[in-house]
Amino acid sequence: MEDLFLHVNKPSDIRTQIGEFVKLMRSSKGISQHDLASELNLSRLTIQKIESGKNFNIDTLLLIFQYFDVLNSLSNFISEQEVEFKEIKSFY
């Protein structure tokens, strides 16, 4: 999860990397876009847009992360970043 945002220059880079991550999770489980969409009550087009790095809703992304049981990893990553920012802030 930590490597996910290493080479980020702009918001579209983040969307692209998140889309690749979602596709990797889905593919590694052998689930089609259609099946994932059905499981989450979404359209296949929504899954396709996310995987191709198009604009997406954070609630939809969190739903997908929850489905693949990576929501805790994301929460831990965010908490680690908060600690790092607080440590940096204490230097100033």
C-alpha positions as CSV (number, residue, x, y, z in Angstrom):
1,M,0.0,0.0,0.0
2,E,2.9,2.4,0.8
3,D,4.3,2.1,-2.7
4,L,0.9,3.2,-4.2
5,F,1.6,6.9,-4.0
6,L,5.4,7.0,-4.5
7,H,5.5,8.5,-8.0
8,V,2.7,11.1,-7.8
9,N,3.0,14.3,-9.7
10,K,-0.6,15.4,-10.1
11,P,-4.2,14.2,-9.2
12,S,-4.6,12.2,-12.4
13,D,-1.5,10.2,-11.4
14,I,-3.2,9.3,-8.2
15,R,-6.4,8.3,-9.9
16,T,-4.4,6.2,-12.4
17,Q,-2.5,4.4,-9.7
18,I,-5.7,3.8,-7.6
19,G,-7.3,2.4,-10.8
20,E,-4.4,0.1,-11.4
21,F,-4.6,-1.1,-7.7
22,V,-8.3,-1.8,-8.0
23,K,-7.8,-3.7,-11.2
24,L,-4.9,-5.7,-9.6
25,M,-7.1,-6.6,-6.6
26,R,-10.0,-7.7,-8.9
27,S,-7.8,-9.6,-11.3
28,S,-6.0,-11.4,-8.5
29,K,-9.3,-12.7,-7.2
30,G,-10.4,-13.8,-10.6
31,I,-13.4,-11.5,-10.6
32,S,-14.8,-9.8,-13.7
33,Q,-15.8,-6.2,-13.8
34,H,-19.4,-7.3,-14.3
35,D,-19.3,-9.6,-11.2
36,L,-17.7,-7.0,-9.0
37,A,-20.2,-4.4,-10.1
38,S,-23.1,-6.8,-9.4
39,E,-21.7,-7.7,-5.9
40,L,-21.4,-4.0,-5.0
41,N,-24.7,-2.9,-6.7
42,L,-22.7,-0.7,-9.1
43,S,-22.6,-0.6,-12.9
44,R,-19.8,-2.3,-14.9
45,L,-19.1,1.1,-16.4
46,T,-18.3,2.5,-12.9
47,I,-15.8,-0.2,-12.3
48,Q,-14.3,0.4,-15.8
49,K,-14.0,4.1,-15.1
50,I,-12.3,3.6,-11.8
51,E,-9.8,1.1,-13.3
52,S,-9.0,3.4,-16.1
53,G,-8.3,6.3,-13.7
54,K,-11.3,8.4,-14.5
55,N,-13.0,10.6,-11.9
56,F,-14.7,8.5,-9.2
57,N,-16.6,9.0,-6.0
58,I,-14.6,8.4,-2.7
59,D,-17.6,6.5,-1.3
60,T,-17.5,4.0,-4.2
61,L,-13.7,3.6,-3.8
62,L,-14.1,2.9,0.0
63,L,-16.9,0.3,-0.9
64,I,-14.5,-1.5,-3.2
65,F,-11.6,-1.3,-0.7
66,Q,-14.0,-2.8,2.0
67,Y,-15.1,-5.6,-0.4
68,F,-11.4,-6.5,-0.9
69,D,-10.7,-6.2,2.8
70,V,-8.0,-3.5,2.3
71,L,-9.8,-0.7,4.1
72,N,-7.8,-1.4,7.3
73,S,-4.6,-1.1,5.3
74,L,-5.7,2.2,3.9
75,S,-6.7,3.4,7.4
76,N,-3.3,2.4,8.8
77,F,-1.5,4.1,5.9
78,I,-3.4,7.3,6.6
79,S,-2.6,7.1,10.3
80,E,1.1,6.7,9.5
81,Q,1.1,9.7,7.3
82,E,-0.6,11.8,10.0
83,V,2.2,10.9,12.4
84,E,4.8,11.8,9.8
85,F,3.2,15.2,9.2
86,K,2.9,15.9,12.9
87,E,6.6,15.1,13.3
88,I,7.5,17.4,10.4
89,K,5.3,20.1,11.8
90,S,7.1,19.9,15.2
91,F,10.3,20.9,13.6
92,Y,8.9,24.3,12.7
